[in-house]
Amino acid sequence: MSVLPLVFTSGWASGINAYAVVLLLGIFGATGLTDEVPASLQRTDVLVVAGVLFLCEAVADKIPYVDSVWDSVHTVIRPATGAVVGALLAGQSGSLPDIAAGALGGSTALASHLVKAGTRMAVNTSPEPFSNILLSFAEDLGVAGLVVFAVFHPTAAAVIAAVLLAAGLAIVAFLWSRIRRFRRRRAQRREEKRTAAVQGAPPY
C-alpha cells in the first residue's frame, strides 16, 4: 500500500491539471529522481504531447468563459488521466491492485475537477479577468508544488491534498448557494422591469 498516497495526490492534481501531472511525473522518472514512475510515462512522445497540451491549458485556463468550456471538455479527460496514472503507478510498485488504484485516482480526479470547474464558473460571474489569471497561476503552482512534494514525501502530500479537496468542496458548495441567490435576484429584477415597462406602455 506504499504507493497509495502518491496515487491519491496524483489523482487530486490530475483533476486540476492532468497534463502537468503527466509531464512532471514523466520528467522525474526520466531523470532518475524516482523509481515510482513507470516507463510509459517517461517516453519522449508522451512528454512532448503532455508539454504541448499543458501550454494550451495554460492559455485557455486564464481566459474568462473559455476556461469553463475547457473544463467541460475535460470532465472525462481529467478523471480518465487520474485513473490511468494511478493504475500505472500501482503496476510499477506492485503494492496495490491496478483496478483499485485506477478507481482511487479517477474518483479523486473527478472530485477535484468538479471543485475546479465550479470555482471557475463562480469566478466568471465577476466582470474583470484578473481573478481568472490569478486563480489559474495559483492552481498551476499548487499542482506543481504538491506533485514534486509527493514524489519525496507522499504521505504528507496526500494529507495536504485531502485537506485541499475537502476545503474546495466546501467552498464550491458555499459559492453555488450564493450564485443561485444572485441569479434568482437578477431574474426577479428583470421580471419587475419587464412588468413595469408593460404597465407603463401607452395604450393603442
Steps between C-alpha positions, in 0.01 A plus 500: 500500500804733491397649165151594624589856614668576166199366310264717706710814456549444127125448469427828676752681281367337181156642568651848486769465233541149364768592247720656767482177702602280207776742401645535850488130585650413163787745548569373852507143374712577194758687706524218751381702797246231587442135420122523555422629149432234235693505173185576297481847657868565426474453124607799293178510296290498817704785649479706178122459471451573871719810469309636200162437662625655824586820310154498337336464841722772646352744246138381493483480878560873539228629265155558656231261371754327277625333818150367574471359147843340543388353833188355340708327232728359770224359720589157361869559418616599848337211693615258229855631530486469879382141466767405245781664695383331821486159333844547346651606831348196671624271224849642535519442876294182518374602846140578400265338246480698175120515500483633856767760426323604182170538682663707773689724259200546272249577774737744671569671167126529433440660839780754461391571141149582623652736757709670232213529250254623762744760630568626148130536426464706815803716417365562149209692650753775571540748210878538534742237359770524766333253737524228236868571436593502868298187573655319204853584610417388855365168368806441281740575784299289744495199268870528420600550861291218638598248231868575560446475875311172456792340320719544809239512779191315370316461830528865602402608148193274508388660828536846346310390189219359714471826695500705178235275347272522804546877519434534128176303519382716789588821313321386184187415701511846657559674166222311325248606761604862448487466122149356513382788717669749269333351193161492669529866599614599152213309337256663743632848419470434127145378544413809705649729234314317224173522692553870570576565134185318389282683751649837408460454126236733344182328380440472128 
